[in-house]
Amino acid sequence: MRSLRASLSAVAGRLGTERGSAPAEFVMVAALLTLMTLSVLQLGLALHVKNTVLDAAAEGARYGALADNTPADGAARTRDLITVALGAGYASDVTASLGNYLDHPAVAVTVRTPLPLIGLVGIDEGLEVTGHAARETLG
């Protein structure tokens, strides 16, 4: 009985120590920090795509609103800008139309593009932005 108590107390003593916990804690903290870093980078990439597409849509609308251009010219300009900046996969759904914006004749360029969730892979048509520009007239 005495030897059983001694061996149980020796096992309990070894279980109570924190020896060997540093590598386990390091792995858990490193995994958490890696996940957080990758999440922040992915958010930055998604915001970059959104801002780039929005800027291209606004530039295309301004180009299409010039007196000697048509909305189709603005859509083509938007496609070119997005293709150069992000790739052709992000410029596949670009539309332009004439209409009114804040009670003024305007050109609107709308872009529907993937929203990147993991790297550059994401939800198709998960992001929709529209750029507006006042229509120029001669005379």
N, CA, C and O atoms as CSV, one atom per row, in Angstrom:
chain,resi,resn,atom,element,x,y,z
A,1,MET,N,N,0.817,-1.183,0.000
A,1,MET,CA,C,0.000,0.000,0.000
A,1,MET,C,C,0.867,1.256,0.000
A,1,MET,O,O,0.561,2.253,-0.653
A,2,ARG,N,N,1.924,1.171,0.733
A,2,ARG,CA,C,2.818,2.314,0.821
A,2,ARG,C,C,3.463,2.608,-0.526
A,2,ARG,O,O,3.608,3.769,-0.909
A,3,SER,N,N,3.856,1.544,-1.252
A,3,SER,CA,C,4.482,1.756,-2.562
A,3,SER,C,C,3.484,2.311,-3.567
A,3,SER,O,O,3.855,3.071,-4.461
A,4,LEU,N,N,2.218,1.934,-3.422
A,4,LEU,CA,C,1.184,2.475,-4.296
A,4,LEU,C,C,1.008,3.964,-4.049
A,4,LEU,O,O,0.889,4.736,-5.000
A,5,ARG,N,N,0.990,4.381,-2.784
A,5,ARG,CA,C,0.886,5.800,-2.455
A,5,ARG,C,C,2.083,6.575,-2.976
A,5,ARG,O,O,1.943,7.685,-3.488
A,6,ALA,N,N,3.215,6.002,-2.846
A,6,ALA,CA,C,4.431,6.675,-3.302
A,6,ALA,C,C,4.410,6.852,-4.818
A,6,ALA,O,O,4.774,7.912,-5.326
A,7,SER,N,N,3.989,5.826,-5.533
A,7,SER,CA,C,3.965,5.945,-6.990
A,7,SER,C,C,2.863,6.911,-7.433
A,7,SER,O,O,3.047,7.650,-8.400
A,8,LEU,N,N,1.707,6.913,-6.730
A,8,LEU,CA,C,0.649,7.864,-7.064
A,8,LEU,C,C,1.093,9.293,-6.793
A,8,LEU,O,O,0.803,10.194,-7.579
A,9,SER,N,N,1.784,9.501,-5.703
A,9,SER,CA,C,2.237,10.855,-5.407
A,9,SER,C,C,3.329,11.272,-6.376
A,9,SER,O,O,3.445,12.462,-6.672
A,10,ALA,N,N,4.125,10.359,-6.877
A,10,ALA,CA,C,5.143,10.697,-7.870
A,10,ALA,C,C,4.483,11.072,-9.198
A,10,ALA,O,O,4.917,12.011,-9.865
A,11,VAL,N,N,3.436,10.340,-9.579
A,11,VAL,CA,C,2.715,10.649,-10.817
A,11,VAL,C,C,2.011,11.996,-10.673
A,11,VAL,O,O,2.047,12.804,-11.601
A,12,ALA,N,N,1.380,12.254,-9.547
A,12,ALA,CA,C,0.699,13.524,-9.317
A,12,ALA,C,C,1.695,14.675,-9.326
A,12,ALA,O,O,1.376,15.760,-9.811
A,13,GLY,N,N,2.855,14.465,-8.817
A,13,GLY,CA,C,3.888,15.504,-8.827
A,13,GLY,C,C,4.322,15.824,-10.242
A,13,GLY,O,O,4.548,16.986,-10.579
A,14,ARG,N,N,4.439,14.798,-11.074
A,14,ARG,CA,C,4.830,15.046,-12.469
A,14,ARG,C,C,3.705,15.725,-13.244
A,14,ARG,O,O,3.979,16.558,-14.108
A,15,LEU,N,N,2.463,15.395,-12.962
A,15,LEU,CA,C,1.341,16.020,-13.648
A,15,LEU,C,C,1.182,17.480,-13.237
A,15,LEU,O,O,0.705,18.284,-14.038
A,16,GLY,N,N,1.549,17.833,-12.067
A,16,GLY,CA,C,1.402,19.189,-11.570
A,16,GLY,C,C,2.464,20.140,-12.086
A,16,GLY,O,O,2.293,21.354,-11.975
A,17,THR,N,N,3.543,19.642,-12.638
A,17,THR,CA,C,4.594,20.531,-13.122
A,17,THR,C,C,4.206,21.104,-14.476
A,17,THR,O,O,3.360,20.554,-15.181
A,18,GLU,N,N,4.831,22.203,-14.823
A,18,GLU,CA,C,4.571,22.852,-16.105
A,18,GLU,C,C,5.677,22.554,-17.104
A,18,GLU,O,O,5.823,23.260,-18.102
A,19,ARG,N,N,6.429,21.549,-16.848
A,19,ARG,CA,C,7.533,21.195,-17.723
A,19,ARG,C,C,6.978,20.724,-19.076
A,19,ARG,O,O,6.092,19.870,-19.126
A,20,GLY,N,N,7.505,21.286,-20.165
A,20,GLY,CA,C,7.059,20.914,-21.496
A,20,GLY,C,C,5.876,21.714,-22.003
A,20,GLY,O,O,5.419,21.475,-23.121
A,21,SER,N,N,5.360,22.655,-21.222
A,21,SER,CA,C,4.200,23.426,-21.679
A,21,SER,C,C,4.601,24.571,-22.606
A,21,SER,O,O,3.760,25.053,-23.365
A,22,ALA,N,N,5.835,25.016,-22.573
A,22,ALA,CA,C,6.268,26.139,-23.417
A,22,ALA,C,C,6.141,25.817,-24.908
A,22,ALA,O,O,5.624,26.650,-25.652
A,23,PRO,N,N,6.589,24.648,-25.378
A,23,PRO,CA,C,6.409,24.370,-26.814
A,23,PRO,C,C,4.938,24.314,-27.227
A,23,PRO,O,O,4.582,24.767,-28.315
A,24,ALA,N,N,4.094,23.767,-26.378
A,24,ALA,CA,C,2.673,23.695,-26.701
A,24,ALA,C,C,2.057,25.094,-26.759
A,24,ALA,O,O,1.275,25.394,-27.661
A,25,GLU,N,N,2.408,25.943,-25.800
A,25,GLU,CA,C,1.902,27.316,-25.804
A,25,GLU,C,C,2.410,28.072,-27.027
A,25,GLU,O,O,1.670,28.843,-27.637
A,26,PHE,N,N,3.672,27.850,-27.384
A,26,PHE,CA,C,4.236,28.513,-28.555
A,26,PHE,C,C,3.462,28.137,-29.815
A,26,PHE,O,O,3.141,29.002,-30.630
A,27,VAL,N,N,3.166,26.873,-29.972
A,27,VAL,CA,C,2.439,26.420,-31.166
A,27,VAL,C,C,1.053,27.048,-31.209
A,27,VAL,O,O,0.617,27.498,-32.269
A,28,MET,N,N,0.357,27.089,-30.091
A,28,MET,CA,C,-0.995,27.665,-30.072
A,28,MET,C,C,-0.972,29.164,-30.365
A,28,MET,O,O,-1.788,29.655,-31.145
A,29,VAL,N,N,-0.039,29.894,-29.745
A,29,VAL,CA,C,0.045,31.335,-29.961
A,29,VAL,C,C,0.496,31.636,-31.389
A,29,VAL,O,O,-0.028,32.554,-32.019
A,30,ALA,N,N,1.455,30.878,-31.904
A,30,ALA,CA,C,1.928,31.094,-33.272
A,30,ALA,C,C,0.814,30.837,-34.286
A,30,ALA,O,O,0.681,31.578,-35.261
A,31,ALA,N,N,0.025,29.808,-34.066
A,31,ALA,CA,C,-1.092,29.532,-34.979
A,31,ALA,C,C,-2.110,30.671,-34.946
A,31,ALA,O,O,-2.608,31.087,-35.992
A,32,LEU,N,N,-2.420,31.173,-33.762
A,32,LEU,CA,C,-3.370,32.276,-33.634
A,32,LEU,C,C,-2.836,33.542,-34.303
A,32,LEU,O,O,-3.572,34.217,-35.023
A,33,LEU,N,N,-1.578,33.866,-34.075
A,33,LEU,CA,C,-0.995,35.056,-34.689
A,33,LEU,C,C,-0.920,34.923,-36.212
A,33,LEU,O,O,-1.147,35.895,-36.931
A,34,THR,N,N,-0.605,33.736,-36.697
A,34,THR,CA,C,-0.565,33.511,-38.144
A,34,THR,C,C,-1.953,33.703,-38.750
A,34,THR,O,O,-2.089,34.340,-39.794
A,35,LEU,N,N,-2.970,33.164,-38.113
A,35,LEU,CA,C,-4.336,33.318,-38.599
A,35,LEU,C,C,-4.760,34.787,-38.608
A,35,LEU,O,O,-5.379,35.250,-39.567
A,36,MET,N,N,-4.432,35.508,-37.562
A,36,MET,CA,C,-4.790,36.924,-37.501
A,36,MET,C,C,-4.052,37.725,-38.573
A,36,MET,O,O,-4.640,38.605,-39.201
A,37,THR,N,N,-2.772,37.429,-38.786
A,37,THR,CA,C,-1.998,38.135,-39.809
A,37,THR,C,C,-2.561,37.875,-41.195
A,37,THR,O,O,-2.713,38.806,-41.987
A,38,LEU,N,N,-2.873,36.620,-41.497
A,38,LEU,CA,C,-3.452,36.300,-42.801
A,38,LEU,C,C,-4.819,36.952,-42.984
A,38,LEU,O,O,-5.160,37.367,-44.092
A,39,SER,N,N,-5.602,37.045,-41.919
A,39,SER,CA,C,-6.917,37.701,-41.999
A,39,SER,C,C,-6.776,39.183,-42.319
A,39,SER,O,O,-7.530,39.715,-43.134
A,40,VAL,N,N,-5.823,39.849,-41.691
A,40,VAL,CA,C,-5.602,41.275,-41.949
A,40,VAL,C,C,-5.113,41.484,-43.380
A,40,VAL,O,O,-5.544,42.422,-44.050
A,41,LEU,N,N,-4.221,40.623,-43.849
A,41,LEU,CA,C,-3.750,40.720,-45.231
A,41,LEU,C,C,-4.892,40.510,-46.223
A,41,LEU,O,O,-4.967,41.206,-47.235
A,42,GLN,N,N,-5.779,39.558,-45.941
A,42,GLN,CA,C,-6.913,39.307,-46.828
A,42,GLN,C,C,-7.863,40.488,-46.839
A,42,GLN,O,O,-8.390,40.843,-47.894
A,43,LEU,N,N,-8.092,41.100,-45.697
A,43,LEU,CA,C,-8.939,42.296,-45.642
A,43,LEU,C,C,-8.320,43.414,-46.471
A,43,LEU,O,O,-9.023,44.112,-47.201
A,44,GLY,N,N,-7.009,43.584,-46.359
A,44,GLY,CA,C,-6.315,44.598,-47.160
A,44,GLY,C,C,-6.451,44.328,-48.649
A,44,GLY,O,O,-6.641,45.259,-49.431
A,45,LEU,N,N,-6.357,43.069,-49.048
A,45,LEU,CA,C,-6.510,42.715,-50.463
A,45,LEU,C,C,-7.929,43.010,-50.951
A,45,LEU,O,O,-8.111,43.547,-52.043
A,46,ALA,N,N,-8.925,42.663,-50.152
A,46,ALA,CA,C,-10.316,42.921,-50.534
A,46,ALA,C,C,-10.575,44.423,-50.667
A,46,ALA,O,O,-11.264,44.852,-51.592
A,47,LEU,N,N,-10.034,45.215,-49.760
A,47,LEU,CA,C,-10.208,46.666,-49.849
A,47,LEU,C,C,-9.467,47.232,-51.055
A,47,LEU,O,O,-9.947,48.166,-51.697
A,48,HIS,N,N,-8.303,46.673,-51.363
A,48,HIS,CA,C,-7.565,47.118,-52.547
A,48,HIS,C,C,-8.371,46.853,-53.816
A,48,HIS,O,O,-8.466,47.719,-54.686
A,49,VAL,N,N,-8.943,45.671,-53.921
A,49,VAL,CA,C,-9.761,45.330,-55.092
A,49,VAL,C,C,-10.955,46.273,-55.187
A,49,VAL,O,O,-11.248,46.795,-56.263
A,50,LYS,N,N,-11.648,46.496,-54.069
A,50,LYS,CA,C,-12.817,47.379,-54.074
A,50,LYS,C,C,-12.439,48.793,-54.501
A,50,LYS,O,O,-13.106,49.382,-55.352
A,51,ASN,N,N,-11.379,49.341,-53.922
A,51,ASN,CA,C,-10.983,50.708,-54.252
A,51,ASN,C,C,-10.499,50.827,-55.696
A,51,ASN,O,O,-10.772,51.826,-56.361
A,52,THR,N,N,-9.792,49.827,-56.175
A,52,THR,CA,C,-9.319,49.852,-57.557
A,52,THR,C,C,-10.483,49.799,-58.539
A,52,THR,O,O,-10.508,50.546,-59.518
A,53,VAL,N,N,-11.441,48.924,-58.283
A,53,VAL,CA,C,-12.601,48.798,-59.168
A,53,VAL,C,C,-13.466,50.059,-59.104
A,53,VAL,O,O,-13.968,50.513,-60.133
A,54,LEU,N,N,-13.644,50.622,-57.922
A,54,LEU,CA,C,-14.426,51.852,-57.783
A,54,LEU,C,C,-13.759,53.006,-58.522
A,54,LEU,O,O,-14.433,53.781,-59.200
A,55,ASP,N,N,-12.443,53.124,-58.394
A,55,ASP,CA,C,-11.726,54.188,-59.093
A,55,ASP,C,C,-11.818,54.006,-60.605
A,55,ASP,O,O,-11.987,54.984,-61.335
A,56,ALA,N,N,-11.708,52.770,-61.083
A,56,ALA,CA,C,-11.819,52.504,-62.520
A,56,ALA,C,C,-13.221,52.835,-63.024
A,56,ALA,O,O,-13.370,53.371,-64.122
A,57,ALA,N,N,-14.250,52.523,-62.238
A,57,ALA,CA,C,-15.627,52.839,-62.644
A,57,ALA,C,C,-15.834,54.348,-62.707
A,57,ALA,O,O,-16.473,54.843,-63.635
A,58,ALA,N,N,-15.311,55.074,-61.749
A,58,ALA,CA,C,-15.452,56.531,-61.759
A,58,ALA,C,C,-14.690,57.143,-62.931
A,58,ALA,O,O,-15.187,58.059,-63.587
A,59,GLU,N,N,-13.494,56.643,-63.193
A,59,GLU,CA,C,-12.711,57.145,-64.330
A,59,GLU,C,C,-13.407,56.819,-65.651
A,59,GLU,O,O,-13.434,57.649,-66.560
A,60,GLY,N,N,-13.965,55.622,-65.759
A,60,GLY,CA,C,-14.707,55.257,-66.966
A,60,GLY,C,C,-15.935,56.125,-67.160
A,60,GLY,O,O,-16.255,56.501,-68.288
A,61,ALA,N,N,-16.626,56.449,-66.079
A,61,ALA,CA,C,-17.798,57.329,-66.177
A,61,ALA,C,C,-17.379,58.722,-66.630
A,61,ALA,O,O,-18.044,59.327,-67.472
A,62,ARG,N,N,-16.279,59.237,-66.076
A,62,ARG,CA,C,-15.801,60.557,-66.511
A,62,ARG,C,C,-15.417,60.541,-67.993
A,62,ARG,O,O,-15.695,61.489,-68.728
A,63,TYR,N,N,-14.777,59.457,-68.416
A,63,TYR,CA,C,-14.368,59.347,-69.816
A,63,TYR,C,C,-15.593,59.233,-70.729
A,63,TYR,O,O,-15.635,59.852,-71.793
A,64,GLY,N,N,-16.568,58.460,-70.324
A,64,GLY,CA,C,-17.785,58.304,-71.121
A,64,GLY,C,C,-18.662,59.536,-71.125
A,64,GLY,O,O,-19.501,59.686,-72.014
A,65,ALA,N,N,-18.495,60.427,-70.155
A,65,ALA,CA,C,-19.313,61.632,-70.057
A,65,ALA,C,C,-18.767,62.788,-70.879
A,65,ALA,O,O,-19.430,63.817,-71.011
A,66,LEU,N,N,-17.574,62.635,-71.431
A,66,LEU,CA,C,-17.032,63.704,-72.261
A,66,LEU,C,C,-17.921,63.920,-73.486
A,66,LEU,O,O,-18.602,62.998,-73.934
A,67,ALA,N,N,-17.911,65.133,-74.019
A,67,ALA,CA,C,-18.833,65.508,-75.092
A,67,ALA,C,C,-18.662,64.671,-76.353
A,67,ALA,O,O,-19.637,64.430,-77.065
A,68,ASP,N,N,-17.454,64.227,-76.641
A,68,ASP,CA,C,-17.243,63.472,-77.881
A,68,ASP,C,C,-17.184,61.963,-77.661
A,68,ASP,O,O,-16.792,61.234,-78.572
A,69,ASN,N,N,-17.559,61.476,-76.486
A,69,ASN,CA,C,-17.536,60.038,-76.171
A,69,ASN,C,C,-18.942,59.535,-75.848
A,69,ASN,O,O,-19.862,60.316,-75.608
A,70,THR,N,N,-19.079,58.210,-75.849
A,70,THR,CA,C,-20.343,57.571,-75.510
A,70,THR,C,C,-20.162,56.764,-74.225
A,70,THR,O,O,-19.030,56.521,-73.808
A,71,PRO,N,N,-21.257,56.347,-73.594
A,71,PRO,CA,C,-21.127,55.485,-72.419
A,71,PRO,C,C,-20.371,54.189,-72.724
A,71,PRO,O,O,-19.674,53.668,-71.853
A,72,ALA,N,N,-20.497,53.665,-73.942
A,72,ALA,CA,C,-19.758,52.455,-74.308
A,72,ALA,C,C,-18.248,52.702,-74.261
A,72,ALA,O,O,-17.481,51.806,-73.907
A,73,ASP,N,N,-17.822,53.919,-74.620
A,73,ASP,CA,C,-16.401,54.263,-74.503
A,73,ASP,C,C,-15.965,54.239,-73.036
A,73,ASP,O,O,-14.857,53.806,-72.721
A,74,GLY,N,N,-16.830,54.699,-72.153
A,74,GLY,CA,C,-16.530,54.673,-70.723
A,74,GLY,C,C,-16.421,53.260,-70.183
A,74,GLY,O,O,-15.558,52.970,-69.355
A,75,ALA,N,N,-17.302,52.376,-70.653
A,75,ALA,CA,C,-17.239,50.978,-70.221
A,75,ALA,C,C,-15.952,50.318,-70.711
A,75,ALA,O,O,-15.320,49.554,-69.981
A,76,ALA,N,N,-15.571,50.618,-71.953
A,76,ALA,CA,C,-14.328,50.049,-72.483
A,76,ALA,C,C,-13.125,50.563,-71.706
A,76,ALA,O,O,-12.198,49.804,-71.424
A,77,ARG,N,N,-13.133,51.840,-71.360
A,77,ARG,CA,C,-12.033,52.422,-70.570
A,77,ARG,C,C,-11.966,51.758,-69.195
A,77,ARG,O,O,-10.878,51.467,-68.699
A,78,THR,N,N,-13.106,51.521,-68.588
A,78,THR,CA,C,-13.152,50.853,-67.284
A,78,THR,C,C,-12.594,49.444,-67.379
A,78,THR,O,O,-11.804,49.032,-66.529
A,79,ARG,N,N,-12.993,48.705,-68.397
A,79,ARG,CA,C,-12.471,47.343,-68.596
A,79,ARG,C,C,-10.949,47.360,-68.739
A,79,ARG,O,O,-10.253,46.533,-68.149
A,80,ASP,N,N,-10.443,48.302,-69.521
A,80,ASP,CA,C,-8.995,48.392,-69.717
A,80,ASP,C,C,-8.269,48.679,-68.402
A,80,ASP,O,O,-7.251,48.055,-68.103
A,81,LEU,N,N,-8.788,49.614,-67.625
A,81,LEU,CA,C,-8.142,49.967,-66.352
A,81,LEU,C,C,-8.145,48.797,-65.373
A,81,LEU,O,O,-7.138,48.534,-64.716
A,82,ILE,N,N,-9.264,48.099,-65.274
A,82,ILE,CA,C,-9.349,46.968,-64.349
A,82,ILE,C,C,-8.461,45.826,-64.817
A,82,ILE,O,O,-7.813,45.170,-64.001
A,83,THR,N,N,-8.423,45.583,-66.117
A,83,THR,CA,C,-7.582,44.504,-66.650
A,83,THR,C,C,-6.111,44.769,-66.351
A,83,THR,O,O,-5.385,43.850,-65.973
A,84,VAL,N,N,-5.670,45.992,-66.512
A,84,VAL,CA,C,-4.275,46.322,-66.235
A,84,VAL,C,C,-3.971,46.194,-64.745
A,84,VAL,O,O,-2.919,45.676,-64.369
A,85,ALA,N,N,-4.883,46.662,-63.898
A,85,ALA,CA,C,-4.617,46.688,-62.459
A,85,ALA,C,C,-4.818,45.341,-61.773
A,85,ALA,O,O,-4.022,44.973,-60.909
A,86,LEU,N,N,-5.868,44.594,-62.137
A,86,LEU,CA,C,-6.227,43.382,-61.402
A,86,LEU,C,C,-6.258,42.115,-62.245
A,86,LEU,O,O,-6.047,41.020,-61.723
A,87,GLY,N,N,-6.516,42.250,-63.532
A,87,GLY,CA,C,-6.637,41.081,-64.396
A,87,GLY,C,C,-7.985,41.050,-65.081
A,87,GLY,O,O,-8.943,41.689,-64.646
A,88,ALA,N,N,-8.038,40.290,-66.165
A,88,ALA,CA,C,-9.253,40.248,-66.983
A,88,ALA,C,C,-10.438,39.625,-66.254
A,88,ALA,O,O,-11.583,39.953,-66.565
A,89,GLY,N,N,-10.195,38.739,-65.296
A,89,GLY,CA,C,-11.288,38.108,-64.564
A,89,GLY,C,C,-12.120,39.079,-63.750
A,89,GLY,O,O,-13.274,38.793,-63.431
A,90,TYR,N,N,-11.550,40.218,-63.411
A,90,TYR,CA,C,-12.277,41.215,-62.631
A,90,TYR,C,C,-13.012,42.227,-63.521
A,90,TYR,O,O,-13.779,43.047,-63.017
A,91,ALA,N,N,-12.782,42.174,-64.843
A,91,ALA,CA,C,-13.384,43.155,-65.751
A,91,ALA,C,C,-14.406,42.527,-66.678
A,91,ALA,O,O,-14.672,43.065,-67.753
A,92,SER,N,N,-14.977,41.418,-66.295
A,92,SER,CA,C,-15.870,40.713,-67.215
A,92,SER,C,C,-17.290,41.284,-67.246
A,92,SER,O,O,-17.982,41.120,-68.251
A,93,ASP,N,N,-17.744,41.943,-66.188
A,93,ASP,CA,C,-19.120,42.445,-66.148
A,93,ASP,C,C,-19.117,43.953,-65.887
A,93,ASP,O,O,-19.240,44.402,-64.747
A,94,VAL,N,N,-18.973,44.718,-66.962
A,94,VAL,CA,C,-18.960,46.183,-66.877
A,94,VAL,C,C,-20.075,46.704,-67.771
A,94,VAL,O,O,-20.141,46.356,-68.950
A,95,THR,N,N,-20.949,47.535,-67.218
A,95,THR,CA,C,-22.029,48.132,-67.997
A,95,THR,C,C,-22.021,49.643,-67.808
A,95,THR,O,O,-21.613,50.151,-66.764
A,96,ALA,N,N,-22.477,50.348,-68.830
A,96,ALA,CA,C,-22.562,51.809,-68.766
A,96,ALA,C,C,-23.920,52.234,-69.293
A,96,ALA,O,O,-24.472,51.618,-70.205
A,97,SER,N,N,-24.448,53.298,-68.703
A,97,SER,CA,C,-25.765,53.774,-69.128
A,97,SER,C,C,-25.868,55.281,-68.933
A,97,SER,O,O,-25.150,55.888,-68.138
A,98,LEU,N,N,-26.795,55.856,-69.695
A,98,LEU,CA,C,-27.139,57.267,-69.519
A,98,LEU,C,C,-28.313,57.349,-68.559
A,98,LEU,O,O,-29.178,56.474,-68.541
A,99,GLY,N,N,-28.333,58.393,-67.773
A,99,GLY,CA,C,-29.442,58.576,-66.851
A,99,GLY,C,C,-29.296,59.894,-66.128
A,99,GLY,O,O,-28.570,60.781,-66.579
A,100,ASN,N,N,-29.969,60.025,-65.030
A,100,ASN,CA,C,-29.868,61.216,-64.196
A,100,ASN,C,C,-29.256,60.838,-62.858
A,100,ASN,O,O,-29.561,59.791,-62.287
A,101,TYR,N,N,-28.395,61.704,-62.377
A,101,TYR,CA,C,-27.806,61.532,-61.051
A,101,TYR,C,C,-27.871,62.884,-60.368
A,101,TYR,O,O,-27.287,63.855,-60.848
A,102,LEU,N,N,-28.573,62.951,-59.260
A,102,LEU,CA,C,-28.817,64.205,-58.553
A,102,LEU,C,C,-29.442,65.250,-59.480
A,102,LEU,O,O,-29.058,66.420,-59.463
A,103,ASP,N,N,-30.409,64.811,-60.288
A,103,ASP,CA,C,-31.180,65.656,-61.197
A,103,ASP,C,C,-30.349,66.302,-62.300
A,103,ASP,O,O,-30.704,67.371,-62.798
A,104,HIS,N,N,-29.258,65.671,-62.683
A,104,HIS,CA,C,-28.441,66.146,-63.799
A,104,HIS,C,C,-28.186,64.971,-64.735
A,104,HIS,O,O,-28.069,63.832,-64.285
A,105,PRO,N,N,-28.100,65.248,-66.045
A,105,PRO,CA,C,-27.766,64.160,-66.971
A,105,PRO,C,C,-26.396,63.597,-66.622
A,105,PRO,O,O,-25.441,64.342,-66.405
A,106,ALA,N,N,-26.314,62.282,-66.571
A,106,ALA,CA,C,-25.064,61.663,-66.123
A,106,ALA,C,C,-24.839,60.329,-66.818
A,106,ALA,O,O,-25.755,59.726,-67.379
A,107,VAL,N,N,-23.600,59.896,-66.760
A,107,VAL,CA,C,-23.209,58.564,-67.216
A,107,VAL,C,C,-22.904,57.752,-65.966
A,107,VAL,O,O,-22.204,58.219,-65.068
A,108,ALA,N,N,-23.432,56.537,-65.913
A,108,ALA,CA,C,-23.173,55.642,-64.785
A,108,ALA,C,C,-22.488,54.385,-65.322
A,108,ALA,O,O,-22.985,53.743,-66.248
A,109,VAL,N,N,-21.350,54.043,-64.734
A,109,VAL,CA,C,-20.635,52.820,-65.090
A,109,VAL,C,C,-20.711,51.895,-63.882
A,109,VAL,O,O,-20.261,52.249,-62.792
A,110,THR,N,N,-21.283,50.708,-64.079
A,110,THR,CA,C,-21.445,49.730,-63.011
A,110,THR,C,C,-20.547,48.531,-63.283
A,110,THR,O,O,-20.499,48.008,-64.396
A,111,VAL,N,N,-19.833,48.106,-62.236
A,111,VAL,CA,C,-18.939,46.953,-62.344
A,111,VAL,C,C,-19.365,45.926,-61.306
A,111,VAL,O,O,-19.484,46.242,-60.122
A,112,ARG,N,N,-19.593,44.709,-61.748
A,112,ARG,CA,C,-19.845,43.574,-60.852
A,112,ARG,C,C,-18.645,42.657,-60.980
A,112,ARG,O,O,-18.313,42.201,-62.074
A,113,THR,N,N,-18.003,42.391,-59.868
A,113,THR,CA,C,-16.743,41.657,-59.897
A,113,THR,C,C,-16.648,40.723,-58.692
A,113,THR,O,O,-17.376,40.908,-57.717
A,114,PRO,N,N,-15.775,39.736,-58.742
A,114,PRO,CA,C,-15.628,38.848,-57.580
A,114,PRO,C,C,-15.077,39.591,-56.363
A,114,PRO,O,O,-14.241,40.485,-56.491
A,115,LEU,N,N,-15.549,39.212,-55.205
A,115,LEU,CA,C,-15.025,39.722,-53.946
A,115,LEU,C,C,-14.062,38.677,-53.401
A,115,LEU,O,O,-14.491,37.585,-53.027
A,116,PRO,N,N,-12.767,38.988,-53.347
A,116,PRO,CA,C,-11.797,37.965,-52.924
A,116,PRO,C,C,-11.939,37.620,-51.443
A,116,PRO,O,O,-11.923,38.497,-50.579
A,117,LEU,N,N,-12.079,36.321,-51.170
A,117,LEU,CA,C,-12.202,35.853,-49.786
A,117,LEU,C,C,-10.978,35.058,-49.339
A,117,LEU,O,O,-10.537,35.181,-48.197
A,118,ILE,N,N,-10.434,34.248,-50.238
A,118,ILE,CA,C,-9.227,33.476,-49.937
A,118,ILE,C,C,-8.256,33.731,-51.079
A,118,ILE,O,O,-8.418,33.178,-52.167
A,119,GLY,N,N,-7.256,34.557,-50.843
A,119,GLY,CA,C,-6.385,34.969,-51.929
A,119,GLY,C,C,-7.203,35.789,-52.901
A,119,GLY,O,O,-7.943,36.683,-52.491
A,120,LEU,N,N,-7.079,35.495,-54.185
A,120,LEU,CA,C,-7.881,36.196,-55.188
A,120,LEU,C,C,-9.134,35.425,-55.569
A,120,LEU,O,O,-9.859,35.836,-56.475
A,121,VAL,N,N,-9.398,34.313,-54.891
A,121,VAL,CA,C,-10.584,33.506,-55.156
A,121,VAL,C,C,-11.695,33.981,-54.226
A,121,VAL,O,O,-11.476,34.193,-53.033
A,122,GLY,N,N,-12.885,34.143,-54.788
A,122,GLY,CA,C,-13.972,34.624,-53.945
A,122,GLY,C,C,-15.331,34.405,-54.552
A,122,GLY,O,O,-15.516,33.566,-55.434
A,123,ILE,N,N,-16.273,35.174,-54.065
A,123,ILE,CA,C,-17.665,35.086,-54.485
A,123,ILE,C,C,-17.827,35.816,-55.813
A,123,ILE,O,O,-17.514,37.002,-55.914
A,124,ASP,N,N,-18.320,35.106,-56.839
A,124,ASP,CA,C,-18.588,35.762,-58.123
A,124,ASP,C,C,-19.652,36.832,-57.934
A,124,ASP,O,O,-20.657,36.613,-57.258
A,125,GLU,N,N,-19.423,37.979,-58.533
A,125,GLU,CA,C,-20.329,39.123,-58.448
A,125,GLU,C,C,-20.650,39.487,-56.998
A,125,GLU,O,O,-21.752,39.942,-56.693
A,126,GLY,N,N,-19.681,39.284,-56.114
A,126,GLY,CA,C,-19.874,39.626,-54.705
A,126,GLY,C,C,-19.662,41.095,-54.421
A,126,GLY,O,O,-19.981,41.575,-53.334
A,127,LEU,N,N,-19.125,41.812,-55.393
A,127,LEU,CA,C,-18.834,43.232,-55.221
A,127,LEU,C,C,-19.437,43.989,-56.401
A,127,LEU,O,O,-19.166,43.659,-57.556
A,128,GLU,N,N,-20.237,44.985,-56.119
A,128,GLU,CA,C,-20.826,45.826,-57.165
A,128,GLU,C,C,-20.589,47.281,-56.816
A,128,GLU,O,O,-20.960,47.738,-55.735
A,129,VAL,N,N,-19.964,48.011,-57.740
A,129,VAL,CA,C,-19.714,49.441,-57.539
A,129,VAL,C,C,-20.202,50.195,-58.762
A,129,VAL,O,O,-20.277,49.646,-59.862
A,130,THR,N,N,-20.533,51.462,-58.552
A,130,THR,CA,C,-21.005,52.312,-59.639
A,130,THR,C,C,-20.307,53.655,-59.559
A,130,THR,O,O,-20.235,54.278,-58.499
A,131,GLY,N,N,-19.791,54.091,-60.707
A,131,GLY,CA,C,-19.201,55.423,-60.816
A,131,GLY,C,C,-20.115,56.312,-61.635
A,131,GLY,O,O,-20.673,55.872,-62.640
A,132,HIS,N,N,-20.272,57.557,-61.215
A,132,HIS,CA,C,-21.137,58.525,-61.906
A,132,HIS,C,C,-20.323,59.723,-62.351
A,132,HIS,O,O,-19.344,60.099,-61.707
A,133,ALA,N,N,-20.736,60.318,-63.458
A,133,ALA,CA,C,-20.120,61.569,-63.918
A,133,ALA,C,C,-21.168,62.370,-64.672
A,133,ALA,O,O,-21.989,61.812,-65.400
A,134,ALA,N,N,-21.130,63.684,-64.489
A,134,ALA,CA,C,-22.072,64.564,-65.189
A,134,ALA,C,C,-21.752,64.591,-66.674
A,134,ALA,O,O,-20.590,64.683,-67.070
A,135,ARG,N,N,-22.784,64.510,-67.483
A,135,ARG,CA,C,-22.639,64.457,-68.939
A,135,ARG,C,C,-22.310,65.835,-69.473
A,135,ARG,O,O,-23.006,66.803,-69.165
A,136,GLU,N,N,-21.253,65.938,-70.272
A,136,GLU,CA,C,-20.898,67.207,-70.916
A,136,GLU,C,C,-21.729,67.384,-72.176
A,136,GLU,O,O,-22.027,66.420,-72.882
A,137,THR,N,N,-22.093,68.612,-72.443
A,137,THR,CA,C,-22.812,68.929,-73.678
A,137,THR,C,C,-22.129,70.115,-74.338
A,137,THR,O,O,-21.522,70.953,-73.671
A,138,LEU,N,N,-22.237,70.169,-75.630
A,138,LEU,CA,C,-21.688,71.304,-76.364
A,138,LEU,C,C,-22.835,72.259,-76.684
A,138,LEU,O,O,-23.805,71.899,-77.350
A,139,GLY,N,N,-22.694,73.472,-76.196
A,139,GLY,CA,C,-23.682,74.495,-76.550
A,139,GLY,C,C,-24.669,74.772,-75.548
A,139,GLY,O,O,-25.540,75.617,-75.756
